[in-house]
Amino acid sequence: MIRNLLWVLLLTPTLVLAGVGKVEHNEGRTWNERSNKTQNIAEGYDVLMDDFYQTGEDGKIGIIFEDETSVTVIENSELMIDDFVYDPTTSTGQLVFTVTVGSFRYVSGVLAQNNAGSVRIETPSATITVRGTTLTGN
C-alpha cells in the first residue's frame, strides 16, 4: 500500500506538467506567461494547460494539440489554454481555450470530429461550440 502511494506521489508532478501540445510555428515577437513568469517561445515549445500566449505587432503562433487540433493566433492577440483532456484510445476528451484579444484560426482535430460539442472557444462577446470545422475569429 505504501509502495503504491509512493509511486503515485513520484509520478504526480509528471502528470501535472504533461504537455497538451507543441508550438509548431513561431514568428516575430511572441511570449507565454506560465507560473507568473514570462517566457519567450520557439518552435517545439511545450504547451501546457493554463498557458497564456501573447503576440506582438509582428507575432504569430501556431499550436498543434495532442489530438491534431490546430490553433493559430496572429499579431496583437492573446490566447489562454483553459482545459485540454484527451484519451487517444477512445478519442474522447475536451478542449477549451479563450481568445481575449486579436484574431485566431482554428482547425478541428480528433476531439471535435468524433465528439460534437467537446471543443469550446471563449471570446469576450461569444462562446463558440465546435462540431468539427475550420473557422477564423476576430
OpenMM code with the backbone's topology and positions (N, CA, C; nanometers):
from openmm import Vec3, app, unit

residues = "MET ILE ARG ASN LEU LEU TRP VAL LEU LEU LEU THR PRO THR LEU VAL LEU ALA GLY VAL GLY LYS VAL GLU HIS ASN GLU GLY ARG THR TRP ASN GLU ARG SER ASN LYS THR GLN ASN ILE ALA GLU GLY TYR ASP VAL LEU MET ASP ASP PHE TYR GLN THR GLY GLU ASP GLY LYS ILE GLY ILE ILE PHE GLU ASP GLU THR SER VAL THR VAL ILE GLU ASN SER GLU LEU MET ILE ASP ASP PHE VAL TYR ASP PRO THR THR SER THR GLY GLN LEU VAL PHE THR VAL THR VAL GLY SER PHE ARG TYR VAL SER GLY VAL LEU ALA GLN ASN ASN ALA GLY SER VAL ARG ILE GLU THR PRO SER ALA THR ILE THR VAL ARG GLY THR THR LEU THR GLY ASN".split()
positions = [
    Vec3(0.0816, -0.1187, 0.0000),
    Vec3(0.0000, 0.0000, 0.0000),
    Vec3(0.0868, 0.1263, 0.0000),
    Vec3(0.1806, 0.1337, 0.0919),
    Vec3(0.2695, 0.2496, 0.1000),
    Vec3(0.3537, 0.2593, -0.0268),
    Vec3(0.3942, 0.1464, -0.0781),
    Vec3(0.4747, 0.1441, -0.2011),
    Vec3(0.3964, 0.2027, -0.3182),
    Vec3(0.2683, 0.1664, -0.3315),
    Vec3(0.1850, 0.2209, -0.4395),
    Vec3(0.1651, 0.3714, -0.4233),
    Vec3(0.1446, 0.4160, -0.3002),
    Vec3(0.1290, 0.5585, -0.2738),
    Vec3(0.2551, 0.6357, -0.3111),
    Vec3(0.3687, 0.5768, -0.2832),
    Vec3(0.4959, 0.6402, -0.3183),
    Vec3(0.5071, 0.6587, -0.4693),
    Vec3(0.4692, 0.5571, -0.5462),
    Vec3(0.4732, 0.5691, -0.6928),
    Vec3(0.3804, 0.6798, -0.7417),
    Vec3(0.2613, 0.6882, -0.6836),
    Vec3(0.1673, 0.7936, -0.7230),
    Vec3(0.2271, 0.9307, -0.6954),
    Vec3(0.2857, 0.9480, -0.5786),
    Vec3(0.3462, 1.0767, -0.5436),
    Vec3(0.4632, 1.1106, -0.6347),
    Vec3(0.5414, 1.0117, -0.6729),
    Vec3(0.6548, 1.0366, -0.7619),
    Vec3(0.6098, 1.0727, -0.9028),
    Vec3(0.5012, 1.0154, -0.9477),
    Vec3(0.4540, 1.0399, -1.0840),
    Vec3(0.3656, 1.1632, -1.0956),
    Vec3(0.3089, 1.2119, -0.9887),
    Vec3(0.2165, 1.3250, -0.9938),
    Vec3(0.2752, 1.4485, -1.0604),
    Vec3(0.3976, 1.4932, -1.0288),
    Vec3(0.4499, 1.6114, -1.0983),
    Vec3(0.4591, 1.5911, -1.2492),
    Vec3(0.4902, 1.4709, -1.2922),
    Vec3(0.4985, 1.4427, -1.4350),
    Vec3(0.3619, 1.4546, -1.4993),
    Vec3(0.2585, 1.4026, -1.4329),
    Vec3(0.1250, 1.4094, -1.4886),
    Vec3(0.0736, 1.5524, -1.4926),
    Vec3(0.0988, 1.6284, -1.3888),
    Vec3(0.0523, 1.7658, -1.3823),
    Vec3(0.1194, 1.8513, -1.4889),
    Vec3(0.2460, 1.8294, -1.5151),
    Vec3(0.3209, 1.9103, -1.6100),
    Vec3(0.3215, 1.8529, -1.7511),
    Vec3(0.2419, 1.7494, -1.7753),
    Vec3(0.2390, 1.6882, -1.9073),
    Vec3(0.1902, 1.7888, -2.0103),
    Vec3(0.2574, 1.7938, -2.1238),
    Vec3(0.2191, 1.8852, -2.2300),
    Vec3(0.0900, 1.8438, -2.2966),
    Vec3(0.0176, 1.9435, -2.3471),
    Vec3(-0.1063, 1.9179, -2.4195),
    Vec3(-0.0879, 1.9431, -2.5691),
    Vec3(0.0303, 1.9899, -2.6066),
    Vec3(0.0599, 2.0162, -2.7466),
    Vec3(0.1965, 2.0805, -2.7605),
    Vec3(0.2247, 2.1277, -2.8814),
    Vec3(0.3539, 2.1909, -2.9129),
    Vec3(0.3300, 2.3132, -2.9999),
    Vec3(0.4213, 2.4084, -2.9888),
    Vec3(0.4212, 2.5211, -3.0809),
    Vec3(0.4878, 2.4714, -3.2092),
    Vec3(0.4136, 2.4722, -3.3190),
    Vec3(0.4687, 2.4229, -3.4452),
    Vec3(0.5171, 2.5371, -3.5347),
    Vec3(0.4694, 2.6574, -3.5050),
    Vec3(0.5102, 2.7734, -3.5847),
    Vec3(0.5205, 2.8932, -3.4918),
    Vec3(0.6289, 2.9653, -3.5040),
    Vec3(0.6507, 3.0837, -3.4215),
    Vec3(0.7198, 3.1883, -3.5067),
    Vec3(0.6639, 3.3080, -3.5053),
    Vec3(0.7174, 3.4137, -3.5910),
    Vec3(0.7073, 3.5469, -3.5171),
    Vec3(0.8072, 3.6296, -3.5285),
    Vec3(0.8040, 3.7619, -3.4677),
    Vec3(0.8134, 3.7559, -3.3166),
    Vec3(0.7592, 3.8592, -3.2520),
    Vec3(0.7626, 3.8690, -3.1060),
    Vec3(0.6462, 3.7919, -3.0442),
    Vec3(0.6784, 3.6878, -2.9690),
    Vec3(0.5771, 3.6055, -2.9030),
    Vec3(0.6271, 3.5662, -2.7651),
    Vec3(0.5352, 3.5485, -2.6720),
    Vec3(0.5760, 3.5065, -2.5386),
    Vec3(0.4591, 3.4372, -2.4687),
    Vec3(0.4928, 3.3706, -2.3590),
    Vec3(0.3963, 3.2966, -2.2792),
    Vec3(0.4142, 3.3337, -2.1328),
    Vec3(0.3042, 3.3454, -2.0621),
    Vec3(0.3092, 3.3634, -1.9169),
    Vec3(0.2704, 3.2304, -1.8540),
    Vec3(0.3637, 3.1759, -1.7757),
    Vec3(0.3431, 3.0469, -1.7102),
    Vec3(0.3976, 3.0565, -1.5690),
    Vec3(0.3160, 3.0229, -1.4724),
    Vec3(0.3572, 3.0263, -1.3314),
    Vec3(0.4150, 3.1622, -1.2934),
    Vec3(0.3468, 3.2677, -1.3358),
    Vec3(0.3857, 3.4059, -1.3051),
    Vec3(0.5219, 3.4455, -1.3615),
    Vec3(0.5671, 3.3768, -1.4665),
    Vec3(0.6926, 3.4116, -1.5340),
    Vec3(0.6643, 3.4274, -1.6826),
    Vec3(0.7279, 3.5266, -1.7433),
    Vec3(0.7146, 3.5472, -1.8869),
    Vec3(0.8299, 3.4775, -1.9567),
    Vec3(0.7965, 3.3960, -2.0581),
    Vec3(0.8972, 3.3200, -2.1319),
    Vec3(0.8827, 3.3466, -2.2813),
    Vec3(0.9952, 3.3651, -2.3497),
    Vec3(0.9918, 3.3688, -2.4951),
    Vec3(0.9694, 3.2262, -2.5435),
    Vec3(0.9024, 3.2115, -2.6568),
    Vec3(0.8753, 3.0775, -2.7072),
    Vec3(0.9405, 3.0586, -2.8426),
    Vec3(0.9516, 2.9342, -2.8817),
    Vec3(1.0104, 2.8977, -3.0101),
    Vec3(0.9405, 2.7716, -3.0599),
    Vec3(0.9658, 2.7335, -3.1836),
    Vec3(0.9094, 2.6098, -3.2360),
    Vec3(0.9518, 2.4939, -3.1471),
    Vec3(0.8578, 2.4031, -3.1199),
    Vec3(0.8846, 2.2892, -3.0340),
    Vec3(0.8546, 2.3151, -2.8876),
    Vec3(0.8201, 2.4375, -2.8522),
    Vec3(0.7881, 2.4753, -2.7142),
    Vec3(0.6685, 2.3933, -2.6666),
    Vec3(0.6780, 2.3339, -2.5470),
    Vec3(0.5679, 2.2561, -2.4906),
    Vec3(0.4537, 2.3467, -2.4485),
    Vec3(0.3329, 2.3103, -2.4866),
    Vec3(0.2125, 2.3825, -2.4492),
    Vec3(0.1504, 2.3100, -2.3301),
    Vec3(0.1219, 2.3856, -2.2229),
    Vec3(0.0614, 2.3298, -2.1022),
    Vec3(-0.0724, 2.3975, -2.0756),
    Vec3(-0.1573, 2.3324, -1.9968),
    Vec3(-0.2811, 2.3975, -1.9547),
    Vec3(-0.2466, 2.5205, -1.8729),
    Vec3(-0.3327, 2.6192, -1.8792),
    Vec3(-0.3179, 2.7471, -1.8111),
    Vec3(-0.2085, 2.8345, -1.8706),
    Vec3(-0.1523, 2.7976, -1.9842),
    Vec3(-0.0586, 2.8860, -2.0534),
    Vec3(-0.1352, 3.0048, -2.1104),
    Vec3(-0.0709, 3.1216, -2.1086),
    Vec3(-0.1298, 3.2441, -2.1613),
    Vec3(-0.0345, 3.3000, -2.2660),
    Vec3(-0.0697, 3.2835, -2.3945),
    Vec3(0.0161, 3.3240, -2.5054),
    Vec3(-0.0210, 3.4625, -2.5549),
    Vec3(0.0828, 3.5397, -2.5909),
    Vec3(0.0619, 3.6735, -2.6445),
    Vec3(0.1529, 3.6933, -2.7660),
    Vec3(0.1042, 3.7718, -2.8606),
    Vec3(0.1837, 3.8045, -2.9783),
    Vec3(0.1966, 3.9559, -2.9886),
    Vec3(0.3124, 4.0005, -3.0363),
    Vec3(0.3358, 4.1420, -3.0598),
    Vec3(0.2855, 4.1826, -3.1967),
    Vec3(0.3247, 4.3024, -3.2399),
    Vec3(0.2788, 4.3574, -3.3683),
    Vec3(0.3186, 4.2726, -3.4882),
    Vec3(0.4249, 4.1947, -3.4756),
    Vec3(0.4705, 4.1100, -3.5863),
    Vec3(0.4620, 3.9614, -3.5512),
    Vec3(0.3895, 3.9268, -3.4453),
    Vec3(0.3890, 3.7907, -3.3933),
    Vec3(0.2847, 3.6995, -3.4536),
    Vec3(0.3164, 3.5688, -3.4519),
    Vec3(0.2243, 3.4658, -3.4970),
    Vec3(0.2661, 3.3350, -3.4297),
    Vec3(0.1691, 3.2646, -3.3714),
    Vec3(0.1952, 3.1376, -3.3043),
    Vec3(0.1003, 3.0324, -3.3608),
    Vec3(0.1539, 2.9172, -3.3976),
    Vec3(0.0734, 2.8033, -3.4396),
    Vec3(0.0920, 2.6897, -3.3404),
    Vec3(-0.0178, 2.6429, -3.2821),
    Vec3(-0.0140, 2.5361, -3.1826),
    Vec3(-0.0841, 2.4134, -3.2382),
    Vec3(-0.0221, 2.2966, -3.2193),
    Vec3(-0.0846, 2.1685, -3.2520),
    Vec3(-0.1060, 2.0938, -3.1210),
    Vec3(-0.2312, 2.0610, -3.0919),
    Vec3(-0.2635, 1.9856, -2.9718),
    Vec3(-0.2453, 1.8361, -2.9965),
    Vec3(-0.2472, 1.7587, -2.8898),
    Vec3(-0.2233, 1.6137, -2.8968),
    Vec3(-0.3228, 1.5413, -2.9869),
    Vec3(-0.4417, 1.5959, -3.0072),
    Vec3(-0.5419, 1.5317, -3.0929),
    Vec3(-0.5372, 1.5849, -3.2367),
    Vec3(-0.4325, 1.6613, -3.2692),
    Vec3(-0.4119, 1.7211, -3.4014),
    Vec3(-0.4973, 1.8455, -3.4274),
    Vec3(-0.5626, 1.8993, -3.3255),
    Vec3(-0.6296, 2.0286, -3.3382),
    Vec3(-0.5225, 2.1350, -3.3600),
    Vec3(-0.5508, 2.2290, -3.4502),
    Vec3(-0.4568, 2.3364, -3.4795),
    Vec3(-0.5209, 2.4712, -3.4460),
    Vec3(-0.4470, 2.5531, -3.3700),
    Vec3(-0.4918, 2.6887, -3.3383),
    Vec3(-0.3771, 2.7837, -3.3709),
    Vec3(-0.4081, 2.8865, -3.4467),
    Vec3(-0.3098, 2.9884, -3.4827),
    Vec3(-0.3601, 3.1238, -3.4341),
    Vec3(-0.2731, 3.1987, -3.3669),
    Vec3(-0.3053, 3.3364, -3.3298),
    Vec3(-0.2057, 3.4276, -3.3998),
    Vec3(-0.2556, 3.5419, -3.4481),
    Vec3(-0.1686, 3.6328, -3.5225),
    Vec3(-0.1381, 3.7554, -3.4379),
    Vec3(-0.0862, 3.8603, -3.5009),
    Vec3(-0.0352, 3.9767, -3.4286),
    Vec3(-0.1371, 4.0364, -3.3313),
    Vec3(-0.0808, 4.0882, -3.2201),
    Vec3(-0.1588, 4.1569, -3.1168),
    Vec3(-0.2753, 4.0725, -3.0641),
    Vec3(-0.2476, 3.9474, -3.0345),
    Vec3(-0.3515, 3.8560, -2.9866),
    Vec3(-0.3123, 3.7951, -2.8525),
    Vec3(-0.4144, 3.7452, -2.7817),
    Vec3(-0.3943, 3.6769, -2.6543),
    Vec3(-0.4783, 3.5494, -2.6526),
    Vec3(-0.4167, 3.4392, -2.6099),
    Vec3(-0.4827, 3.3085, -2.6062),
    Vec3(-0.4504, 3.2403, -2.4745),
    Vec3(-0.5542, 3.1912, -2.4067),
    Vec3(-0.5380, 3.1182, -2.2808),
    Vec3(-0.5850, 2.9749, -2.3011),
    Vec3(-0.5011, 2.8776, -2.2640),
    Vec3(-0.5392, 2.7367, -2.2704),
    Vec3(-0.6080, 2.7036, -2.1377),
    Vec3(-0.7409, 2.6923, -2.1409),
    Vec3(-0.8177, 2.6694, -2.0193),
    Vec3(-0.8244, 2.5219, -1.9812),
    Vec3(-0.8484, 2.4353, -2.0770),
    Vec3(-0.8658, 2.2938, -2.0462),
    Vec3(-0.8357, 2.2097, -2.1695),
    Vec3(-0.7650, 2.1011, -2.1491),
    Vec3(-0.7435, 2.0031, -2.2558),
    Vec3(-0.7290, 1.8663, -2.1906),
    Vec3(-0.8205, 1.7782, -2.2254),
    Vec3(-0.8168, 1.6393, -2.1801),
    Vec3(-0.8396, 1.5556, -2.3039),
    Vec3(-0.7524, 1.4562, -2.3263),
    Vec3(-0.7654, 1.3746, -2.4465),
    Vec3(-0.7193, 1.2329, -2.4174),
    Vec3(-0.8059, 1.1368, -2.4496),
    Vec3(-0.7731, 0.9955, -2.4372),
    Vec3(-0.7609, 0.9391, -2.5782),
    Vec3(-0.6380, 0.9149, -2.6256),
    Vec3(-0.6209, 0.8680, -2.7630),
    Vec3(-0.6789, 0.7282, -2.7889),
    Vec3(-0.6969, 0.6485, -2.6852),
    Vec3(-0.7527, 0.5148, -2.7074),
    Vec3(-0.9013, 0.5203, -2.7399),
    Vec3(-0.9721, 0.6186, -2.6842),
    Vec3(-1.1154, 0.6317, -2.7113),
    Vec3(-1.1485, 0.7539, -2.7966),
    Vec3(-1.0485, 0.8376, -2.8238),
    Vec3(-1.0654, 0.9627, -2.8998),
    Vec3(-1.1669, 1.0558, -2.8340),
    Vec3(-1.1705, 1.0559, -2.7011),
    Vec3(-1.2631, 1.1418, -2.6285),
    Vec3(-1.1871, 1.2421, -2.5428),
    Vec3(-1.2578, 1.3446, -2.4984),
    Vec3(-1.1992, 1.4457, -2.4124),
    Vec3(-1.2643, 1.5792, -2.4390),
    Vec3(-1.1924, 1.6855, -2.4067),
    Vec3(-1.2442, 1.8188, -2.4344),
    Vec3(-1.1303, 1.9192, -2.4445),
    Vec3(-1.1583, 2.0281, -2.5146),
    Vec3(-1.0653, 2.1393, -2.5298),
    Vec3(-1.1432, 2.2685, -2.5081),
    Vec3(-1.0902, 2.3547, -2.4221),
    Vec3(-1.1476, 2.4871, -2.4005),
    Vec3(-1.0331, 2.5868, -2.4020),
    Vec3(-1.0443, 2.6900, -2.4863),
    Vec3(-0.9461, 2.7979, -2.4840),
    Vec3(-1.0174, 2.9311, -2.5003),
    Vec3(-0.9512, 3.0360, -2.4529),
    Vec3(-1.0090, 3.1698, -2.4563),
    Vec3(-0.9199, 3.2614, -2.5393),
    Vec3(-0.9815, 3.3332, -2.6309),
    Vec3(-0.9123, 3.4379, -2.7065),
    Vec3(-0.9710, 3.5700, -2.6569),
    Vec3(-0.8903, 3.6462, -2.5820),
    Vec3(-0.9407, 3.7701, -2.5222),
    Vec3(-0.9253, 3.8902, -2.6136),
    Vec3(-0.8222, 3.8876, -2.6977),
    Vec3(-0.7927, 3.9978, -2.7887),
    Vec3(-0.7339, 3.9384, -2.9160),
    Vec3(-0.7661, 3.9965, -3.0303),
    Vec3(-0.6984, 3.9601, -3.1537),
    Vec3(-0.7746, 3.8618, -3.2405),
    Vec3(-0.6990, 3.7925, -3.3253),
    Vec3(-0.7557, 3.7025, -3.4249),
    Vec3(-0.6974, 3.5631, -3.4105),
    Vec3(-0.7772, 3.4648, -3.4502),
    Vec3(-0.7315, 3.3265, -3.4438),
    Vec3(-0.7892, 3.2457, -3.5600),
    Vec3(-0.7243, 3.1339, -3.5864),
    Vec3(-0.7741, 3.0367, -3.6838),
    Vec3(-0.7732, 2.9017, -3.6149),
    Vec3(-0.8822, 2.8292, -3.6272),
    Vec3(-0.8999, 2.7002, -3.5620),
    Vec3(-0.9266, 2.5942, -3.6684),
    Vec3(-0.8585, 2.4796, -3.6589),
    Vec3(-0.8842, 2.3650, -3.7466),
    Vec3(-0.9051, 2.2439, -3.6560),
    Vec3(-1.0205, 2.1794, -3.6708),
    Vec3(-1.0567, 2.0670, -3.5838),
    Vec3(-0.9588, 1.9517, -3.5921),
    Vec3(-0.9405, 1.8895, -3.4767),
    Vec3(-0.8667, 1.7650, -3.4664),
    Vec3(-0.9635, 1.6527, -3.4350),
    Vec3(-0.9119, 1.5476, -3.3753),
    Vec3(-0.9914, 1.4289, -3.3456),
    Vec3(-1.1062, 1.4590, -3.2497),
    Vec3(-1.0826, 1.5405, -3.1472),
    Vec3(-1.1871, 1.5667, -3.0470),
    Vec3(-1.3159, 1.6174, -3.1092),
    Vec3(-1.3098, 1.7238, -3.1859),
    Vec3(-1.4314, 1.7828, -3.2432),
    Vec3(-1.4915, 1.6940, -3.3509),
    Vec3(-1.4083, 1.6213, -3.4222),
    Vec3(-1.4597, 1.5353, -3.5289),
    Vec3(-1.5381, 1.4171, -3.4742),
    Vec3(-1.4985, 1.3668, -3.3573),
    Vec3(-1.5624, 1.2475, -3.3014),
    Vec3(-1.6592, 1.2765, -3.1870),
    Vec3(-1.6559, 1.3956, -3.1319),
    Vec3(-1.7356, 1.4274, -3.0133),
    Vec3(-1.7946, 1.5670, -3.0263),
    Vec3(-1.9085, 1.5769, -3.0881),
    Vec3(-1.9718, 1.7070, -3.1091),
    Vec3(-1.9860, 1.7813, -2.9773),
    Vec3(-1.9425, 1.9058, -2.9756),
    Vec3(-1.9545, 1.9891, -2.8570),
    Vec3(-1.8409, 1.9752, -2.7576),
    Vec3(-1.7381, 1.8975, -2.7887),
    Vec3(-1.6280, 1.8777, -2.6936),
    Vec3(-1.5237, 1.9883, -2.7003),
    Vec3(-1.5366, 2.0787, -2.7968),
    Vec3(-1.4441, 2.1913, -2.8097),
    Vec3(-1.5234, 2.3202, -2.7931),
    Vec3(-1.4716, 2.4066, -2.7049),
    Vec3(-1.5381, 2.5344, -2.6793),
    Vec3(-1.4348, 2.6458, -2.6877),
    Vec3(-1.4688, 2.7511, -2.7613),
    Vec3(-1.3834, 2.8682, -2.7759),
    Vec3(-1.4557, 2.9853, -2.7100),
    Vec3(-1.3910, 3.0441, -2.6111),
    Vec3(-1.4482, 3.1575, -2.5390),
    Vec3(-1.3883, 3.2866, -2.5952),
    Vec3(-1.4719, 3.3867, -2.6137),
    Vec3(-1.4277, 3.5207, -2.6521),
    Vec3(-1.5001, 3.6199, -2.5615),
    Vec3(-1.4599, 3.7466, -2.5610),
    Vec3(-1.5311, 3.8447, -2.4778),
    Vec3(-1.6780, 3.8606, -2.5152),
    Vec3(-1.7157, 3.8303, -2.6388),
    Vec3(-1.8533, 3.8545, -2.6808),
    Vec3(-1.9337, 3.7290, -2.7132),
    Vec3(-1.8694, 3.6114, -2.7154),
    Vec3(-1.9431, 3.4900, -2.7524),
    Vec3(-1.8691, 3.3656, -2.7048),
    Vec3(-1.9452, 3.2572, -2.6969),
    Vec3(-1.8879, 3.1250, -2.6749),
    Vec3(-1.9216, 3.0421, -2.7971),
    Vec3(-1.8197, 2.9804, -2.8558),
    Vec3(-1.8381, 2.9011, -2.9766),
    Vec3(-1.8194, 2.7555, -2.9391),
    Vec3(-1.9183, 2.6723, -2.9704),
    Vec3(-1.9048, 2.5285, -2.9520),
    Vec3(-1.8811, 2.4688, -3.0897),
    Vec3(-1.7733, 2.3923, -3.1020),
    Vec3(-1.7304, 2.3427, -3.2322),
    Vec3(-1.7732, 2.1985, -3.2510),
    Vec3(-1.8208, 2.1683, -3.3708),
    Vec3(-1.8600, 2.0319, -3.4035),
    Vec3(-1.7716, 1.9706, -3.5113),
    Vec3(-1.6628, 2.0337, -3.5430),
    Vec3(-1.5716, 1.9805, -3.6435),
    Vec3(-1.5707, 2.0686, -3.7658),
    Vec3(-1.4726, 2.1558, -3.7756),
    Vec3(-1.4716, 2.2523, -3.8849),
    Vec3(-1.3401, 2.3305, -3.8836),
    Vec3(-1.3325, 2.4257, -3.9733),
    Vec3(-1.2266, 2.5255, -3.9733),
    Vec3(-1.2959, 2.6598, -3.9595),
    Vec3(-1.2441, 2.7452, -3.8711),
    Vec3(-1.3043, 2.8768, -3.8563),
    Vec3(-1.1988, 2.9793, -3.8212),
    Vec3(-1.2328, 3.1048, -3.8484),
    Vec3(-1.1467, 3.2170, -3.8158),
    Vec3(-1.2291, 3.3162, -3.7366),
    Vec3(-1.1693, 3.3732, -3.6329),
    Vec3(-1.2411, 3.4698, -3.5499),
    Vec3(-1.1575, 3.5925, -3.5210),
    Vec3(-1.2233, 3.7057, -3.5053),
    Vec3(-1.1581, 3.8326, -3.4706),
    Vec3(-1.2199, 3.8868, -3.3432),
] * unit.nanometer
topology = app.Topology()
chain = topology.addChain("A")
for resn in residues:
    res = topology.addResidue(resn, chain)
    for name in ("N", "CA", "C"):
        topology.addAtom(name, app.Element.getBySymbol(name[0]), res)
